[in-house]
């Protein structure tokens, strides 16, 4: 049987344990010259298409993934990042045109263990790379076999490099990752040496003795719309090239940063044994709608053209045919990273209007019915001024040139906390800002009182400088939240690995807000500001959204071993052991109804309803001890 037999057949034949699930990642969160594994903190050598959590940043660690407010992948609790190089068409005159990606990516999680073997979840802080971007020729080693292509719409067998014929339904890029870990290093200097393929095949079999821990296998499928160029081939060779100047396809590669909650992934590995591959068939998974995943994205931090028509590949990458490995490009000036990402909305707080987020509208049943108009010069400023002049307190721009007014936002159209949404159409009157989209509405509310705060609609993770990029041990590298504040409630400036922000442990015990409750041993400690960039409580829960309550949040945080729990903006839950850059604020600021219980309050915009565990010992130290014990057993 060919090593390029279709994956579905291999999944059925290669292993006694054939269970798997396909994780849909519906769209990229960004297309940019970034790679926090290979080139942390700077522009990478070539452009990538990046899927997953919006905690993605030029420099990041595990806590960065957990700061994600949304993901372009549909399983709640997976904030990992997955990325591959961009594909371009090279025209006969030498210019390049970006090839559209069809959707985002499908990430297979495959139960490819030996008979009776217990597969393991990736540990927090883990990262790896598969493939070699400099490679320009094929091979029979497992690393070469892990890279393949499927020419969709033909019956041709899969290939190890770009096929030299058109693919009517697109070219599918496929990357299989090694699954055997040395049990101690979360990364390595080449980002591959801490991992190995199994001994008998690249996609199955027992692990080598030096790599005793067998992870679940992951495999990427990314489809490119190469058929759009079917009538523009020339000469004797196919016209496509990867972003690192590879016209052969042998330099394909994939990167992975672990962003699952470790116990959640392990439960899925242990219990998701259905042979269908459908994530819907796994009881451990809760899914978000495709439209919500498609609405998750981040702004660019590099000012350069990546898509469209280009005179050269981003990063000055020359096209190198091989067969020898590619050489580094000549000196090329890399652009600096921007201080902050581009905003996904227009900030109008100075005009007394706060942004609520990107809501969902219905052409046949509008969510704002007080007044509407369409104008060629529409902007968000024009819309809020118009609605305000007519006595309305809610304004929404939509489809570039439309404005709608009302006095409340119905639940059916309310923005999803932390998700930027599909408000991606430029305003008719100012192309630099977004005015909703098709059935997507940019919503603003007139501020009252002394506070005017925009909703958090997603942001990149804090920029964390790694302590080392080669061979750091799991024990040293696993990220843990800072807990250096004193128990007296005083401020501390003890630095953590990522920040010197002052920490606060609240000690007040206040009456619980109306209808609110928490597990036994927890007390309400007040309404506190959230620094947001980064979060004052750094650890997100895995169930943000429609089922939030204070009890549910505190229960989750307690189960994770944290001593503080905070609800915010109706549907968000955060955990930690101290508040960073936060201060107590008036209780009236925490006034937003919980999504899971409208009778109680779950914080507000930029403020947290904070609860503190007052009795019983934290299980966090126990969990940490058990993890370290397991690592010593593997050493």
N, C-alpha and C positions, 0 to 999 in steps of 0.2 A: 504494500500500500504506500502511495506517495506521501511524503511528509507534508504535502500541501493539500491533503484531502480536506473537505469541508469540516469546519469545527464541530457542527452538530453531530456528524458521524463519529468523529473522534471522541466526543463527549460520551457517546453511548458505548464505544468499543474499548477505549483505552484503559478503563479503570473499573474494578468491581464496584466502587462507589462513584456513581455518575451524576450525583445531584449538583445543581448549579443554579445561579440566578443571574439574570441580565439586568444591570443597573442602567436605566435610561438617563443620560445627561443631555438635556434637550437643546442646549445652545451654549456657545462660549460665554464666559463672564467677561473676557477681554481677549483681544488679539493684539499682541504687543511683543516687543523684544525684551522679555523678562524671563529669568530662570533662577529662582531663589536657591536652587540646589547647586548648580554649577557656577553661577555668577551672582552671588548674593550682594545686594546693595548697589547694583549698577546695571546698566544696559547689558543684556547678554549678546553673544556673538551673532545670533540670528533670531528671527521672529518665531513665535509660537502661538498656537491656538489653545486656550486654557479653559478647562471646565471645572465645575465644582463650587466650593464655598467662596463667598465674597470676602473672607478673611485673607485671601491671597494678596501678597505684597512682595516688593523687591527683596526684602529680608524677612524671614518668618520662622516661627517654631510651632510646636504643637498648640500652645495657647493661642497663637494667631488663628489657627483653624477653628478653635472653639469660640473665637470672637465673631465668627460669621453670623450674620443676621439672616442669610438666605443661602441657597445653593441652586445651581442650575441642574443638579441631579435630583431625582424625585423622591428618594427615600429620606425621611426625616431622621436626623442623627448622623448622617454621613456628610461631614464638612471637609472631606479630603479634596485634594486638587489633582487633576489629571491633565497632562498636556503633551502635545506632539508638534513637530515643525509645520509651518505653513507650506502650502503648495502653490506654485505659480506656473503660468504658461509663458514660455519664452517665444516671442514672435520672431519671424524671419529677419526683421531689421534689428534684432537684439534687445528690444524693450521687453518688459515683463508685465503681466497682468495677473492679479490674484485670482485664484480659483475658489469659487464659493464652496463652503462646507455644507453638506446636506444634513441639516439638524446639527446636533452636537457630537456625541459619541455614545457608543454602547460599551459598558465595562462589564465583562463577564467575571463573576466570582465562582471559581470552579473547585469542586471537592475532589482534588486529585491526589489523595493520600494512598499509601500502600494499604493492603488489606488489614483491617483492624487498627489502623493508625489514627490517632487523634490529631487533627489539624489545629493549628493555633492562629489566633488573631495577631495582626501586627501590633507592636507595642506603641504607646505614645512617643512621638518624636522620631518615628521611623520614616525613612525616605530611601528611594532607590531609582535607578535608571536602567533601562534595557535598550540595547542597540548602541551603535557607534556612529555619530554624525560625520566622522571623517572617512568612513568605509566607502569604497567605490567599486568593490568586486564581491562576488558571492563566495560561499564556503560551505563546508559540510559540518562544521562545529555547531554545537547546540545554540550558541549565541546568534549565528547566522540563520539557523533554521527557525528561530523565534520571530524573525521578520518575514512577512509575506504579504501578498496582494491577491485580491479577488476581483476579476474583471466582470462586474455585474452586467447581466443582460446577455452573457455568452455562456457556452458550455465548456469553455477552455479551463484547464486545470489552474490551480493557484500557482503563483510564481514567486520567486525570491527577490526579484527586482521589478522595475516598471515594465509592464507588458508593452510590446511594440505594435499595438493595434487599439482601435477605439473601443471604449466600454460604454455601450448604449445607456446603461442605468447607473453609470458612475464607477469610479475606481475606489475600491475599499482597501484602506491601509489597515494592516493588522500587526499588533505588537504583543508578544507573549513575554511575561516577566519571569525571572527566576524565582523559585519558591522555597529554597533551602537557606536558612539563616545560620550564621556562626554563633548565635545565641548571646552575643555581648555588644556588638557595635551597631548603633542606630544608623550610622553612615560610614563611609570610608573615603579615602582621598580621591578615588576615581568614581565614587558613588555606586560601584558595582562589586568590589572585592569582598564586601561583607556578606554577599549573597552568592549562591551557586545554583545552577540547574541540577535536577536530579541526575542520578548516575546512568540511567538507561535511556532516557529521552528528554528532550527539552520541555515536554509538557506533562510528564508523568514518571512515576517510579520512586524508588527509595532515595533518601538523601545521603550524600557523602558523610563519612565519619566526622570530618572537620566542620560540617554544617548540619548539626543534629536536629535543629528545630524546623519542622515542616509547616510552612504557612499555607493558608488557602491560596490558590493560584489566581492571578488576575491577568486579563487579556483585553486589549483595546480593539475596537472596530471604529474607524472613522471613514466616512464616505465623502469623496470629493466629486463635484459636478464637472468632470472632465468632458462629458459629452457636449457641453456648451461650446466647445472648441473643435467639434468633430470636422467641420468644413475648413479648418485653418491649419491642418497638418502640412508639412513641407519636408522635402528631403527624404532620407531613408530612416530617420530615427524619430521616436516619439518626442513631443515638444515640451514635456513637463519637467519641472525642477523644484526640488525642495529649497526652503529658505536659506540653507547653508551652502547653496550652490551645487547640489547633488542632482545630476540628471539621470542617475542610474537606479535610484530607489534603494540601493543597498545601505545607504546611510540613515534610513528611517530609524527613529528611536522614540521612546516614551519616557516620561518622568512621572513619579508618584510621590506625593506627600500624604502620610497617614493623617486622617482627620476624623475617624470614627471615635466614639466613646468605646474604649477597649472591651468592656464587658458586653456592650450591645452587639458588637461584631462577633464576639465569641459565642454569644447565645444564638446568633443567626447561623453561625457555622455548625453549631451543635444540633439545631432544630430545623433548619431550612433544608430538608432532604427531599423535596419534591423534584421529580425529574422533568417538570415542564419548563423550568427556567424562568417562569413568570414571578416577578417580585410580589405580585398580588397574592401568590399562593404561599408566601412565607408569613406566619402569624407574628413574627417579630417586627415586621415592617409596617409603618404608617406612611402613606404616600401623600404628596402634595399634587394638585392639578398641574398638568403640563403648562398651562398658561402662567402659573405662579413660578415654575422653574424657569420659563423663558423670560420672565420679568426680573431675574436676578442678574445683575451685572455690576461692574465697577468702571470708573472712569480711567482714562489713560494717565500715566505719570511720565510719559516720554512724548515730546513734541516732534514727531516725524511721521511721514506717510508710510503706512504698512500695506494698505489695500488699494485697489484701483490700478491705474497704469503707472509704471515706474521705469525710470531709465536704468536703475540698478537695484539689486536686491538690498534690503535694509541691512546695514552693517557692513556694506562694501564687500559682500561675499562674491568672489569670482566663480563662474561655473567651471568645475573641474571634473573632467570625464573619467579620470583614473587610468588604469586599474589600481595604481598606487593610492595609498591614503591621501586625502586632501591635505594641503599645506595651509597654515594660518593665513588669512588675508593680509595684504599690505597694510601699512599704517592707516588707520581710519579713525577719525575723530568721533567719539561716542557722545551723544547728547547727554546732558545732565538730567537727573530725575527731578520732576517737579516736587515742590514742597507739599502739595496736596493734590488729590485727584480732582478732576472736573466735577462740578456739582451736577446732580441729576435733576435739580429744580432751581428756580429763581428765589433767592432769599428776599422776602418782602417784610421781614419783621420791623425794619426801620419805618415802614409805612403802616404798621399796626396790624399786619396780617401774618399768620403763621401757616406754614405748609403742613397739611395733614398726610400727604402721600398721594400715590396714584391709585385712584378708585376705578371701579368697573361700572360702566354705564350701559344702558339698553336703549337702542333706537326707538323701540316701541313702548318703553316704559321708563322715561327719564328719571334719574334719581334727584335732580334739582329741577323743580317745575315752576318756580316763582317768576322767572323772567329769562329770556334767551335771545341771543342775537348772533349774527355772523358779520365779521368785518375784515377787510383786506389788511388792516394794520393791527390785527389782534396780537396782544402780548398778555402776560399774566398781570402786569401792572394795569393795563387797560381794563382787564376783566374785573379785578378786585375794586378798582375805582368806580366802575360802572355799577357793580352790585351794591357797593357801599352807598352810592348816591341814591339808590332806590330803596334803601332801608334794609337790605338783606345782609346776613352775617356769614353766609357761606358762598364762595365763588368757585367755579370750575372751568378751566379751559380745555378744549377738546378739538381734535382733528385739525389742528393748526390755526383755524380762524373762528372757532365757535366759543361762546361764553354762556354759561348757565349760572343761575342764581337761586338761592333758597336759604332756609334757616336751620336745616339739620341735614345730616348725612345718614340715610337709611342703612341698616346693617347689610342689606343685599349688595350695596355698592361701596362699602367702606374699604379703605386701603388695608392691606395685610401688614401688620407691624414688621418693620425690618426689611421689607421687600421693595426695591425701587419701582418695580412694575413696568408695564409696557407703554408708559408715557414717553415716547421717543420721537414724536413728530415736532419738527422745528416750528416755532411760532411764525405765523404769516408776516408779522410786523417786526420780528427780530429773530434771525436764524440762530443766534447764540443761545437761546433758551428754548425749553420744551413746552409745548402746549398740548398735552394729552396725546391721544392716538386714536385709532379705530376702536370704538367702544371702551376707550381708556380715558380717564378724566383727571387732570391735575387739580387737586382740591386744596383750597385755602379757607381758613376760618378767621374771622375778625377777632383780635385779641381783646380780652377783658381783664380788668385788674392790673396788677403790676408786672405780670409775666407774659412774655411773648416768645415762645420757644418752638422751633420747627421740630417735627417728628423725625426720629432717626429712621432713615430709609436705606440703611446699609452703608458701610464704610470699610475700607481695607483695615487689616489688622495693624497693631502697633509694629513699628519697625524694630525688630529684635536682632541684635548683632550676635551671631553664634560664638560660643566660647572656643570652638575649634571645628575645622571641617574634615579632619581625618582621624578616624579611629576612636572617637570619644565613646566611652562606655555607656551602656544603657543606664546604669545606676547614676552616672554623673549627668547624663543628658536628659533624662526624663523630666519634663517640665512640671513644676509644682508651683501653686500660687504662693505669693509672699504671705507670711503670717507673723511678721516681726513686730506688729503693734502690740503695745502692752494691754493687758486685760483691764486696765483702769479707765480706758476710754480716752487717754491722752494721745496726742499726736506723736508719731515717731518718724524720723527721717532715715531709718536704717535702710540701706539700699538693697534691692533685690537684684536678680540677674538682668532685669530689663528696665528698671526705672528707679528714680530716687524720689518719686512722688510721696508726699506725706500720707501716712496710713492712720486710720481711725477705727477703733473698735467701740461701737456704741454700747453704753451700759444702762441706759434708761429702760424702765419697765413701765409702759403706758397702757391705758385701757385699749383693748382692740377696737378698731373702727367698726362701725355698724355692720352687723351680719358677718363679719370676718372671723375666721377661726384658724387655728394651726394645730399641729399634732401636740400631744402631751409633752411638756418640757420646753416648749417654745413660747416666747413672749414678744409682743409688739414693742418695737423700740423707737418708732417715729418715721417721719417723712424726710428723706435725705436727697440732696442733689446727686445726679449722675454725671460724671465728667464726660461720658460718652466716647470721647476720642483720647485714650482708650476707656473702656468701661471701668466704673468705680468698683463693681463686683465683677471679676474677670471671667467667670465661668458661666457659660450659657447652659440652660437646660436643653433637653432634646425633645421637648414637646411644646415649644412656643406656638401660640396660635389660638384656636377657637375653644380650648378647654381649660383656660387658665383660671386658677383661684389661688388665694394665699395658702390654703391648706395643701393644695397639690404642689405648689412651689416649695414650701418648707419640707414636705415629705420627700420630694426629689432630692433637695440639697442634703437632707439628713442621710438619705441612702448613699450619697456620694461622699459622706464624711465631712461635710462643711458645717460651720457653726453660724453662718449668716445666710439669709435668703431674702431676696428682694423682688417684688413684682413691679412692673413698669408698663406704661402705655397700654393698659388693658390686657395685653396678651403675651407679655414677655416675663421670663423668670431668670434671675441671675443668682449665682452662689459664690461664696468666698469665705474667708476668715477675717477679713478686714476691708474697710472701705478706703479706696485710693482717691485722693483729691476731692473728697466729698465733705459736705457740711449739712447740719440739720436745717430744715426750712419749715415754713409754716404748714401746718397740717392741711390747710385748704388747697395747697398745691397738688396734693395726692387726691384726685377727685374723679378719676376715670373708672367706669364700671368694668369689672372683670369680664372677659369674654365667656368664661365658663359659669359665671354666676353674677347676673346683672345687679343683684342686691348688695354686693360688696364692692369695695374699691381696690383696684390694683394699680397704685401709683398714678403717674401722669406723664406728660411729655417732658422728658429730661429729669424726672424725679422718681424715686423708689419708695415703695412701702416696705420698710425693712423689719425683718423678724430675726430674733436671736435665740439660739439654743442655750438653755440655762441649766439643764440637768443631764446626767448621763455622760459617759465618756465618748468622745468622738471615735468613730471607726476608721477615720482617715489614717491614723498612725498604724492601725492593725493592717489595713489594706496595703500600705506602703511596705510594712515589714514582710508581709506574705509575698509581695512582688519581688523584693530583694532576695528573699529566701529561694524563690524559684530560679532567679538568675544565678545564684551561687550553685544551685544543683546542676545547672546547665554548663557551668564553666569547666 
